[in-house]
């Protein structure tokens, strides 16, 4: 019985830790780039009916700073570019100000 309780407690801790890294509805993630600050708002994507697991862990790992994104990669269809391809969502090329804020 003690093994089951310990295993359950360990699973709860792992689950809670992974959720602390998520950027859900009402939360945002910001990082500075040479083109200005990029702000990812969970509500923008949740408001379009997207679920967290559509991108995590398929496109983005659930670990802070695990993706070293470059615009060439995004424009080439990696990271954000998997959906932001001009078909599913706006294409990043020519739409810099939608993500980069001066």
NUDREN-812125 format. One record per atom (N, C-alpha, C): residue number from 1; z, y, x; residue in three letters. Coordinates in nm, 4 decimals, always signed. Last residue first. Layout:
<atoms>
+-----+----------+----------+----------+-----+
!   i !        z !        y !        x !  aa !
+-----+----------+----------+----------+-----+
! NUM !        Z !        Y !        X ! ALA !
...
+-----+----------+----------+----------+-----+
</atoms>
This chain:
<atoms>
+-----+----------+----------+----------+-----+
!   i !        z !        y !        x !  aa !
+-----+----------+----------+----------+-----+
! 102 !  -3.0797 !  +4.6505 !  +0.7887 ! UNK !
! 102 !  -3.0541 !  +4.7450 !  +0.8999 ! UNK !
! 102 !  -2.9200 !  +4.8129 !  +0.8820 ! UNK !
! 101 !  -3.1029 !  +4.3175 !  +0.7085 ! UNK !
! 101 !  -3.0555 !  +4.4480 !  +0.6625 ! UNK !
! 101 !  -3.0220 !  +4.5343 !  +0.7829 ! UNK !
! 100 !  -3.3144 !  +4.0564 !  +0.6377 ! UNK !
! 100 !  -3.2624 !  +4.1384 !  +0.7479 ! UNK !
! 100 !  -3.2290 !  +4.2780 !  +0.6972 ! UNK !
!  99 !  -3.4142 !  +3.9624 !  +0.3914 ! UNK !
!  99 !  -3.3036 !  +3.8917 !  +0.4584 ! UNK !
!  99 !  -3.2350 !  +3.9784 !  +0.5650 ! UNK !
!  98 !  -3.5969 !  +4.1417 !  +0.2994 ! UNK !
!  98 !  -3.5262 !  +4.0599 !  +0.1997 ! UNK !
!  98 !  -3.4083 !  +3.9885 !  +0.2620 ! UNK !
!  97 !  -3.7246 !  +4.2573 !  +0.5156 ! UNK !
!  97 !  -3.6115 !  +4.3308 !  +0.4569 ! UNK !
!  97 !  -3.5388 !  +4.2510 !  +0.3483 ! UNK !
!  96 !  -3.9452 !  +4.0824 !  +0.5690 ! UNK !
!  96 !  -3.8289 !  +4.0907 !  +0.6592 ! UNK !
!  96 !  -3.7057 !  +4.1499 !  +0.5911 ! UNK !
!  95 !  -4.1807 !  +3.9818 !  +0.4635 ! UNK !
!  95 !  -4.0686 !  +4.0107 !  +0.3731 ! UNK !
!  95 !  -3.9373 !  +4.0243 !  +0.4499 ! UNK !
!  94 !  -4.3676 !  +3.8998 !  +0.6464 ! UNK !
!  94 !  -4.3976 !  +4.0190 !  +0.5679 ! UNK !
!  94 !  -4.2885 !  +4.0586 !  +0.4707 ! UNK !
!  93 !  -4.2619 !  +3.5717 !  +0.6203 ! UNK !
!  93 !  -4.3545 !  +3.6613 !  +0.6902 ! UNK !
!  93 !  -4.3921 !  +3.7775 !  +0.5992 ! UNK !
!  92 !  -4.1204 !  +3.4180 !  +0.4257 ! UNK !
!  92 !  -4.0503 !  +3.5143 !  +0.5099 ! UNK !
!  92 !  -4.1433 !  +3.6142 !  +0.5792 ! UNK !
!  91 !  -4.2184 !  +3.3845 !  +0.0863 ! UNK !
!  91 !  -4.2519 !  +3.3556 !  +0.2242 ! UNK !
!  91 !  -4.1823 !  +3.4587 !  +0.3135 ! UNK !
!  90 !  -4.0086 !  +3.2967 !  -0.1884 ! UNK !
!  90 !  -4.0863 !  +3.3949 !  -0.1129 ! UNK !
!  90 !  -4.1038 !  +3.3535 !  +0.0330 ! UNK !
!  89 !  -4.0356 !  +2.9480 !  -0.2882 ! UNK !
!  89 !  -3.9635 !  +3.0763 !  -0.2781 ! UNK !
!  89 !  -4.0451 !  +3.1698 !  -0.1893 ! UNK !
!  88 !  -4.2399 !  +2.7628 !  -0.3242 ! UNK !
!  88 !  -4.1118 !  +2.7449 !  -0.3941 ! UNK !
!  88 !  -4.0323 !  +2.8747 !  -0.3967 ! UNK !
!  87 !  -4.4466 !  +2.9108 !  -0.1849 ! UNK !
!  87 !  -4.4711 !  +2.8315 !  -0.3061 ! UNK !
!  87 !  -4.3425 !  +2.8176 !  -0.3859 ! UNK !
!  86 !  -4.3620 !  +3.0385 !  +0.0381 ! UNK !
!  86 !  -4.4595 !  +3.1076 !  -0.0447 ! UNK !
!  86 !  -4.4942 !  +3.0331 !  -0.1722 ! UNK !
!  85 !  -4.1572 !  +2.9112 !  +0.1548 ! UNK !
!  85 !  -4.2899 !  +2.8796 !  +0.2072 ! UNK !
!  85 !  -4.4009 !  +2.9495 !  +0.1279 ! UNK !
!  84 !  -3.8659 !  +2.8448 !  +0.1585 ! UNK !
!  84 !  -3.9264 !  +2.9781 !  +0.1650 ! UNK !
!  84 !  -4.0618 !  +2.9653 !  +0.2328 ! UNK !
!  83 !  -3.8118 !  +2.5758 !  +0.2034 ! UNK !
!  83 !  -3.8297 !  +2.6241 !  +0.0652 ! UNK !
!  83 !  -3.8986 !  +2.7602 !  +0.0623 ! UNK !
!  82 !  -3.8327 !  +2.5606 !  +0.4789 ! UNK !
!  82 !  -3.8666 !  +2.4423 !  +0.3985 ! UNK !
!  82 !  -3.8892 !  +2.4809 !  +0.2528 ! UNK !
!  81 !  -3.7389 !  +2.7935 !  +0.5947 ! UNK !
!  81 !  -3.8817 !  +2.7832 !  +0.5674 ! UNK !
!  81 !  -3.9225 !  +2.6583 !  +0.4914 ! UNK !
!  80 !  -3.4799 !  +2.7532 !  +0.6661 ! UNK !
!  80 !  -3.5049 !  +2.8244 !  +0.5402 ! UNK !
!  80 !  -3.6498 !  +2.8091 !  +0.4958 ! UNK !
!  79 !  -3.5844 !  +2.4865 !  +0.8632 ! UNK !
!  79 !  -3.4672 !  +2.5588 !  +0.8136 ! UNK !
!  79 !  -3.4995 !  +2.6233 !  +0.6790 ! UNK !
!  78 !  -3.9439 !  +2.5107 !  +0.9046 ! UNK !
!  78 !  -3.8127 !  +2.4513 !  +0.9314 ! UNK !
!  78 !  -3.7036 !  +2.5407 !  +0.8735 ! UNK !
!  77 !  -4.1922 !  +2.6311 !  +0.8783 ! UNK !
!  77 !  -4.1476 !  +2.5379 !  +0.7753 ! UNK !
!  77 !  -4.0172 !  +2.4664 !  +0.8037 ! UNK !
!  76 !  -4.2632 !  +2.8298 !  +1.0513 ! UNK !
!  76 !  -4.3297 !  +2.7013 !  +1.0668 ! UNK !
!  76 !  -4.2817 !  +2.5947 !  +0.9701 ! UNK !
!  75 !  -4.0871 !  +3.0312 !  +0.9970 ! UNK !
!  75 !  -4.2260 !  +3.0504 !  +0.9539 ! UNK !
!  75 !  -4.3061 !  +2.9208 !  +0.9637 ! UNK !
!  74 !  -3.8676 !  +2.9083 !  +1.1271 ! UNK !
!  74 !  -3.8630 !  +2.9327 !  +0.9819 ! UNK !
!  74 !  -4.0054 !  +2.9495 !  +0.9280 ! UNK !
!  73 !  -3.9581 !  +2.9103 !  +1.3942 ! UNK !
!  73 !  -3.9244 !  +2.7839 !  +1.3275 ! UNK !
!  73 !  -3.9279 !  +2.8008 !  +1.1756 ! UNK !
!  72 !  -3.9876 !  +3.1833 !  +1.4372 ! UNK !
!  72 !  -4.1048 !  +3.0956 !  +1.4534 ! UNK !
!  72 !  -4.0803 !  +2.9612 !  +1.3845 ! UNK !
!  71 !  -3.7245 !  +3.2731 !  +1.4064 ! UNK !
!  71 !  -3.8232 !  +3.3052 !  +1.3035 ! UNK !
!  71 !  -3.9471 !  +3.2178 !  +1.3152 ! UNK !
!  70 !  -3.4783 !  +3.0252 !  +1.4690 ! UNK !
!  70 !  -3.5689 !  +3.1272 !  +1.5220 ! UNK !
!  70 !  -3.6750 !  +3.1505 !  +1.4147 ! UNK !
!  69 !  -3.1482 !  +2.8984 !  +1.4580 ! UNK !
!  69 !  -3.2742 !  +2.9313 !  +1.3919 ! UNK !
!  69 !  -3.3494 !  +3.0423 !  +1.4645 ! UNK !
!  68 !  -2.9641 !  +2.6723 !  +1.5391 ! UNK !
!  68 !  -3.0064 !  +2.7876 !  +1.6192 ! UNK !
!  68 !  -3.1458 !  +2.8273 !  +1.5699 ! UNK !
!  67 !  -2.7090 !  +2.5265 !  +1.3645 ! UNK !
!  67 !  -2.8522 !  +2.5577 !  +1.3604 ! UNK !
!  67 !  -2.8790 !  +2.6834 !  +1.4417 ! UNK !
!  66 !  -2.4358 !  +2.5203 !  +1.3941 ! UNK !
!  66 !  -2.5105 !  +2.4022 !  +1.4390 ! UNK !
!  66 !  -2.6616 !  +2.4262 !  +1.4383 ! UNK !
!  65 !  -2.2521 !  +2.7124 !  +1.3100 ! UNK !
!  65 !  -2.3333 !  +2.7393 !  +1.4292 ! UNK !
!  65 !  -2.4117 !  +2.6184 !  +1.4791 ! UNK !
!  64 !  -2.0481 !  +2.4809 !  +1.1403 ! UNK !
!  64 !  -2.0763 !  +2.6192 !  +1.1729 ! UNK !
!  64 !  -2.1503 !  +2.6287 !  +1.3062 ! UNK !
!  63 !  -2.1813 !  +2.2092 !  +0.9779 ! UNK !
!  63 !  -2.1003 !  +2.2508 !  +1.0919 ! UNK !
!  63 !  -2.1429 !  +2.3909 !  +1.1307 ! UNK !
!  62 !  -2.3429 !  +2.0408 !  +0.8168 ! UNK !
!  62 !  -2.2221 !  +2.1049 !  +0.7635 ! UNK !
!  62 !  -2.1276 !  +2.1416 !  +0.8770 ! UNK !
!  61 !  -2.6886 !  +2.1119 !  +0.8832 ! UNK !
!  61 !  -2.5677 !  +2.0318 !  +0.9024 ! UNK !
!  61 !  -2.4491 !  +2.1101 !  +0.8476 ! UNK !
!  60 !  -2.9671 !  +2.1585 !  +0.6719 ! UNK !
!  60 !  -2.8616 !  +2.2188 !  +0.7537 ! UNK !
!  60 !  -2.7427 !  +2.1246 !  +0.7637 ! UNK !
!  59 !  -3.1254 !  +1.9665 !  +0.5424 ! UNK !
!  59 !  -3.1874 !  +2.0703 !  +0.6241 ! UNK !
!  59 !  -3.0854 !  +2.1288 !  +0.7217 ! UNK !
!  58 !  -2.9447 !  +1.7681 !  +0.4428 ! UNK !
!  58 !  -3.0859 !  +1.7378 !  +0.4656 ! UNK !
!  58 !  -3.1514 !  +1.8370 !  +0.5608 ! UNK !
!  57 !  -2.6894 !  +1.7881 !  +0.3574 ! UNK !
!  57 !  -2.7100 !  +1.7866 !  +0.5010 ! UNK !
!  57 !  -2.8548 !  +1.7551 !  +0.5370 ! UNK !
!  56 !  -2.7879 !  +2.0861 !  +0.2280 ! UNK !
!  56 !  -2.6862 !  +2.0234 !  +0.3145 ! UNK !
!  56 !  -2.6727 !  +1.8778 !  +0.2768 ! UNK !
!  55 !  -2.9787 !  +2.1410 !  +0.0380 ! UNK !
!  55 !  -3.0021 !  +2.1839 !  +0.1763 ! UNK !
!  55 !  -2.9061 !  +2.1159 !  +0.2739 ! UNK !
!  54 !  -2.8856 !  +2.0150 !  -0.1840 ! UNK !
!  54 !  -3.0306 !  +2.0232 !  -0.1673 ! UNK !
!  54 !  -3.0665 !  +2.0643 !  -0.0247 ! UNK !
!  53 !  -2.6127 !  +2.0370 !  -0.2020 ! UNK !
!  53 !  -2.6661 !  +1.9200 !  -0.1318 ! UNK !
!  53 !  -2.8189 !  +1.9189 !  -0.1236 ! UNK !
!  52 !  -2.5736 !  +2.2685 !  -0.3580 ! UNK !
!  52 !  -2.5473 !  +2.2718 !  -0.2137 ! UNK !
!  52 !  -2.6153 !  +2.1563 !  -0.1403 ! UNK !
!  51 !  -2.8361 !  +2.3297 !  -0.5932 ! UNK !
!  51 !  -2.7091 !  +2.2652 !  -0.5589 ! UNK !
!  51 !  -2.6953 !  +2.2635 !  -0.4077 ! UNK !
!  50 !  -2.9901 !  +2.5935 !  -0.7774 ! UNK !
!  50 !  -2.9852 !  +2.5032 !  -0.6628 ! UNK !
!  50 !  -2.8442 !  +2.4491 !  -0.6430 ! UNK !
!  49 !  -3.0231 !  +2.7817 !  -0.9740 ! UNK !
!  49 !  -3.0038 !  +2.6427 !  -1.0136 ! UNK !
!  49 !  -2.9973 !  +2.5436 !  -0.8996 ! UNK !
!  48 !  -3.0226 !  +3.0351 !  -0.8967 ! UNK !
!  48 !  -3.1563 !  +2.9789 !  -0.9208 ! UNK !
!  48 !  -3.1478 !  +2.8309 !  -0.9555 ! UNK !
!  47 !  -2.7601 !  +3.0759 !  -0.8385 ! UNK !
!  47 !  -2.8146 !  +3.1417 !  -0.9562 ! UNK !
!  47 !  -2.9545 !  +3.0937 !  -0.9922 ! UNK !
!  46 !  -2.7402 !  +2.9551 !  -0.5922 ! UNK !
!  46 !  -2.6782 !  +2.8872 !  -0.7074 ! UNK !
!  46 !  -2.7329 !  +2.9449 !  -0.8374 ! UNK !
!  45 !  -2.8659 !  +3.1557 !  -0.4416 ! UNK !
!  45 !  -2.9273 !  +3.0242 !  -0.4520 ! UNK !
!  45 !  -2.8705 !  +2.9461 !  -0.5707 ! UNK !
!  44 !  -2.6964 !  +3.3727 !  -0.4774 ! UNK !
!  44 !  -2.8409 !  +3.3901 !  -0.4950 ! UNK !
!  44 !  -2.9089 !  +3.2553 !  -0.5155 ! UNK !
!  43 !  -2.4430 !  +3.2786 !  -0.4138 ! UNK !
!  43 !  -2.4746 !  +3.3057 !  -0.5544 ! UNK !
!  43 !  -2.6238 !  +3.3225 !  -0.5780 ! UNK !
!  42 !  -2.4370 !  +3.2650 !  -0.1339 ! UNK !
!  42 !  -2.4433 !  +3.1425 !  -0.2107 ! UNK !
!  42 !  -2.4850 !  +3.1651 !  -0.3548 ! UNK !
!  41 !  -2.6171 !  +3.4685 !  +0.0733 ! UNK !
!  41 !  -2.5227 !  +3.4680 !  -0.0385 ! UNK !
!  41 !  -2.5432 !  +3.3421 !  -0.1214 ! UNK !
!  40 !  -2.6506 !  +3.5583 !  +0.3957 ! UNK !
!  40 !  -2.6832 !  +3.4490 !  +0.3051 ! UNK !
!  40 !  -2.5765 !  +3.4485 !  +0.1974 ! UNK !
!  39 !  -2.7694 !  +3.8242 !  +0.5703 ! UNK !
!  39 !  -2.6612 !  +3.7853 !  +0.4811 ! UNK !
!  39 !  -2.7135 !  +3.6752 !  +0.3892 ! UNK !
!  38 !  -2.8307 !  +3.9468 !  +0.8877 ! UNK !
!  38 !  -2.8792 !  +3.8571 !  +0.7824 ! UNK !
!  38 !  -2.7584 !  +3.8134 !  +0.7012 ! UNK !
!  37 !  -2.8701 !  +4.2621 !  +1.0416 ! UNK !
!  37 !  -2.7803 !  +4.1589 !  +0.9894 ! UNK !
!  37 !  -2.8477 !  +4.0779 !  +0.8797 ! UNK !
!  36 !  -3.1554 !  +4.3067 !  +1.2607 ! UNK !
!  36 !  -3.0549 !  +4.3485 !  +1.1641 ! UNK !
!  36 !  -2.9746 !  +4.2311 !  +1.1129 ! UNK !
!  35 !  -3.3156 !  +4.1977 !  +1.4513 ! UNK !
!  35 !  -3.3830 !  +4.2683 !  +1.3416 ! UNK !
!  35 !  -3.2854 !  +4.3188 !  +1.2355 ! UNK !
!  34 !  -3.1512 !  +4.0545 !  +1.6143 ! UNK !
!  34 !  -3.2144 !  +4.1737 !  +1.6721 ! UNK !
!  34 !  -3.2856 !  +4.2570 !  +1.5654 ! UNK !
!  33 !  -2.8714 !  +3.9711 !  +1.4012 ! UNK !
!  33 !  -2.9936 !  +3.9369 !  +1.4731 ! UNK !
!  33 !  -3.0506 !  +4.0659 !  +1.5309 ! UNK !
!  32 !  -2.5580 !  +3.8480 !  +1.2908 ! UNK !
!  32 !  -2.6380 !  +3.9569 !  +1.3455 ! UNK !
!  32 !  -2.7584 !  +3.9027 !  +1.4201 ! UNK !
!  31 !  -2.4696 !  +3.6937 !  +0.9828 ! UNK !
!  31 !  -2.4847 !  +3.6886 !  +1.1267 ! UNK !
!  31 !  -2.5796 !  +3.7986 !  +1.1697 ! UNK !
!  30 !  -2.2699 !  +3.5738 !  +0.7120 ! UNK !
!  30 !  -2.3418 !  +3.6832 !  +0.7776 ! UNK !
!  30 !  -2.3559 !  +3.6548 !  +0.9261 ! UNK !
!  29 !  -2.2382 !  +3.4276 !  +0.3988 ! UNK !
!  29 !  -2.2378 !  +3.4030 !  +0.5424 ! UNK !
!  29 !  -2.3203 !  +3.5133 !  +0.6053 ! UNK !
!  28 !  -2.0369 !  +3.4353 !  +0.1016 ! UNK !
!  28 !  -2.1536 !  +3.4706 !  +0.1815 ! UNK !
!  28 !  -2.1292 !  +3.4426 !  +0.3290 ! UNK !
!  27 !  -1.9628 !  +3.3288 !  -0.2368 ! UNK !
!  27 !  -1.9296 !  +3.3445 !  -0.0947 ! UNK !
!  27 !  -2.0548 !  +3.3809 !  -0.0182 ! UNK !
!  26 !  -2.0523 !  +3.2832 !  -0.4899 ! UNK !
!  26 !  -1.9497 !  +3.3854 !  -0.4730 ! UNK !
!  26 !  -1.9072 !  +3.4065 !  -0.3288 ! UNK !
!  25 !  -2.1172 !  +2.9469 !  -0.4365 ! UNK !
!  25 !  -2.1349 !  +3.0579 !  -0.5280 ! UNK !
!  25 !  -2.0196 !  +3.1570 !  -0.5118 ! UNK !
!  24 !  -2.0557 !  +2.8576 !  -0.0877 ! UNK !
!  24 !  -2.0843 !  +2.8347 !  -0.2280 ! UNK !
!  24 !  -2.1050 !  +2.9622 !  -0.3065 ! UNK !
!  23 !  -2.0887 !  +2.7513 !  +0.1951 ! UNK !
!  23 !  -2.1058 !  +2.8866 !  +0.1443 ! UNK !
!  23 !  -2.1500 !  +2.8729 !  -0.0007 ! UNK !
!  22 !  -1.8568 !  +2.5343 !  +0.3656 ! UNK !
!  22 !  -1.9664 !  +2.5580 !  +0.2719 ! UNK !
!  22 !  -1.9690 !  +2.7025 !  +0.2271 ! UNK !
!  21 !  -1.6318 !  +2.4886 !  +0.5115 ! UNK !
!  21 !  -1.7476 !  +2.5409 !  +0.5827 ! UNK !
!  21 !  -1.8623 !  +2.5772 !  +0.4896 ! UNK !
!  20 !  -1.4543 !  +2.3761 !  +0.3361 ! UNK !
!  20 !  -1.4183 !  +2.5058 !  +0.3926 ! UNK !
!  20 !  -1.5363 !  +2.5688 !  +0.4657 ! UNK !
!  19 !  -1.5549 !  +2.1248 !  +0.2870 ! UNK !
!  19 !  -1.5746 !  +2.2275 !  +0.1856 ! UNK !
!  19 !  -1.5428 !  +2.3663 !  +0.2385 ! UNK !
!  18 !  -1.4620 !  +1.9867 !  +0.5098 ! UNK !
!  18 !  -1.6066 !  +2.0072 !  +0.4935 ! UNK !
!  18 !  -1.6344 !  +2.1152 !  +0.3903 ! UNK !
!  17 !  -1.1852 !  +1.9879 !  +0.4587 ! UNK !
!  17 !  -1.2380 !  +2.0556 !  +0.5774 ! UNK !
!  17 !  -1.3872 !  +2.0821 !  +0.5630 ! UNK !
!  16 !  -1.1711 !  +1.8298 !  +0.2285 ! UNK !
!  16 !  -1.1279 !  +1.9702 !  +0.2237 ! UNK !
!  16 !  -1.1838 !  +2.0483 !  +0.3415 ! UNK !
!  15 !  -1.2595 !  +1.5804 !  +0.3312 ! UNK !
!  15 !  -1.3328 !  +1.6473 !  +0.2245 ! UNK !
!  15 !  -1.2980 !  +1.7965 !  +0.2198 ! UNK !
!  14 !  -1.0549 !  +1.5270 !  +0.5185 ! UNK !
!  14 !  -1.1947 !  +1.5401 !  +0.5623 ! UNK !
!  14 !  -1.2765 !  +1.6146 !  +0.4573 ! UNK !
!  13 !  -0.8317 !  +1.5125 !  +0.3439 ! UNK !
!  13 !  -0.8353 !  +1.6118 !  +0.4524 ! UNK !
!  13 !  -0.9789 !  +1.6338 !  +0.4989 ! UNK !
!  12 !  -0.9053 !  +1.2945 !  +0.1833 ! UNK !
!  12 !  -0.8819 !  +1.4260 !  +0.1220 ! UNK !
!  12 !  -0.8899 !  +1.5352 !  +0.2277 ! UNK !
!  11 !  -0.9110 !  +1.0887 !  +0.3714 ! UNK !
!  11 !  -1.0332 !  +1.1281 !  +0.3013 ! UNK !
!  11 !  -1.0199 !  +1.2660 !  +0.2381 ! UNK !
!  10 !  -0.6379 !  +1.0753 !  +0.4382 ! UNK !
!  10 !  -0.7368 !  +1.1111 !  +0.5399 ! UNK !
!  10 !  -0.8671 !  +1.1565 !  +0.4757 ! UNK !
!   9 !  -0.5289 !  +0.9910 !  +0.1956 ! UNK !
!   9 !  -0.4902 !  +1.1209 !  +0.2511 ! UNK !
!   9 !  -0.5916 !  +1.1678 !  +0.3546 ! UNK !
!   8 !  -0.6461 !  +0.7358 !  +0.1771 ! UNK !
!   8 !  -0.6735 !  +0.8365 !  +0.0748 ! UNK !
!   8 !  -0.6408 !  +0.9766 !  +0.1264 ! UNK !
!   7 !  -0.5272 !  +0.6144 !  +0.4002 ! UNK !
!   7 !  -0.6731 !  +0.6283 !  +0.3923 ! UNK !
!   7 !  -0.7113 !  +0.7354 !  +0.2911 ! UNK !
!   6 !  -0.2580 !  +0.6201 !  +0.3234 ! UNK !
!   6 !  -0.3021 !  +0.6914 !  +0.4444 ! UNK !
!   6 !  -0.4528 !  +0.7149 !  +0.4410 ! UNK !
!   5 !  -0.2675 !  +0.4561 !  +0.0948 ! UNK !
!   5 !  -0.2219 !  +0.5950 !  +0.0835 ! UNK !
!   5 !  -0.2671 !  +0.6768 !  +0.2042 ! UNK !
!   4 !  -0.3512 !  +0.2164 !  +0.2102 ! UNK !
!   4 !  -0.4335 !  +0.2808 !  +0.1073 ! UNK !
!   4 !  -0.3959 !  +0.4283 !  +0.0945 ! UNK !
!   3 !  -0.1362 !  +0.1609 !  +0.3779 ! UNK !
!   3 !  -0.2698 !  +0.1791 !  +0.4340 ! UNK !
!   3 !  -0.3608 !  +0.2523 !  +0.3358 ! UNK !
!   2 !  +0.0731 !  +0.1218 !  +0.1998 ! UNK !
!   2 !  +0.0780 !  +0.2388 !  +0.2871 ! UNK !
!   2 !  -0.0595 !  +0.2672 !  +0.3482 ! UNK !
!   1 !  +0.0000 !  -0.1202 !  +0.0827 ! UNK !
!   1 !  +0.0000 !  +0.0000 !  +0.0000 ! UNK !
!   1 !  +0.0000 !  +0.1261 !  +0.0867 ! UNK !
+-----+----------+----------+----------+-----+
</atoms>
